[in-house]
Amino acid sequence: AFRLASREIEEHYTTRGQISTEHAILDDNGDNRGTRREAMGDDRLAPASDGLLARTWHLVPNLAERSLTPQERTSRDALELAIDALRHRKRELTEDQYYRELEMLLIPLARLMAESPLPVSE
C-alpha cells in the first residue's frame, strides 16, 4: 500500500509538471528515521530497513492467511524475516553455506504452510 500510494503521488505531480513539496516515508523498525520508497529498493531489504514489518501485515487476508493461527503467523513471520536476513548476508557466505542455511529455514516454513488447513469454500 505504501509503495503504491507513493508511486501514485509521484506520478500525479510528474504528469502535471509540478514538484512535490512533501514525500511519504515509512518507519516501521523503531529507529525514528523514516525511509522513502525510492531508498527501499527491491523486496530484499536489509534486516534493519523500514518495510520489513509492514510486509507482514495483510489488509485483506486471503484464505491461506485466515487459516493460520496467531502462533503459526508468528512462526511464519519469523522464518520469513530470517530468510530476508540470510539473503542480505548471501555475499558473505559460500554457496554451500548459503543453501544449507536457506534449507534449514525453508523446510520448517514449508511444513508450517503444509500443515495449515485451508478452509473449504462453499
C-alpha positions, -999 to 999 in steps of 0.1 A, spaced: 0 0 0 28 24 9 47 18 -23 16 21 -45 5 53 -28 40 68 -31 42 59 -68 7 73 -75 15 106 -57 48 109 -76 30 103 -109 4 129 -100 30 156 -97 51 144 -125 23 144 -151 13 179 -141 49 192 -143 49 200 -106 74 194 -79 62 176 -49 69 195 -17 62 166 6 74 130 4 59 99 21 81 80 44 77 47 62 91 40 97 83 5 110 116 -5 126 115 18 156 146 39 147 126 71 143 140 77 108 116 71 80 126 57 46 113 69 13 101 44 -12 129 51 -36 155 42 -10 139 9 -2 150 -8 -35 135 -42 -41 119 -67 -17 153 -80 -4 156 -53 23 183 -52 49 172 -66 83 173 -31 98 154 -15 69 120 0 71 93 -20 54 100 -55 68 74 -53 94 49 -36 71 52 -65 47 39 -89 73 5 -71 76 -24 -82 54 -50 -56 50 -73 -81 32 -63 -116 44 -67 -143 18 -80 -178 27 -45 -191 35 -37 -162 58 -71 -165 76 -65 -203 82 -33 -196 102 -34 -195 140 -17 -165 157 12 -188 167 15 -201 131 16 -165 118 43 -156 143 64 -186 133 59 -179 96 68 -142 100 99 -151 120 110 -176 94 104 -151 65 124 -124 83 152 -149 89 152 -157 52 154 -120 44 183 -116 68 200 -146 52 196 -131 17 212 -99 30 242 -119 41 245 -141 10 276 -124 -3 294 -132 30 287 -169 27 299 -197 4 273 -211 -19 271 -243 1 267 -224 34 240 -201 20 219 -230 6 224 -251 37 212 -222 59 184 -215 34 172 -251 35 171 -250 73 147 -221 71 126 -232 41 118 -267 53 102 -256 85 83 -229 66 71 -254 40 60 -278 68 42 -250 86 23 -239 55 15 -275 45 1 -283 79 -21 -253 80 -56 -264 69 -72 -243 42 -109 -238 47 -131 -253 20 -151 -227 2 -188 -235 -3 
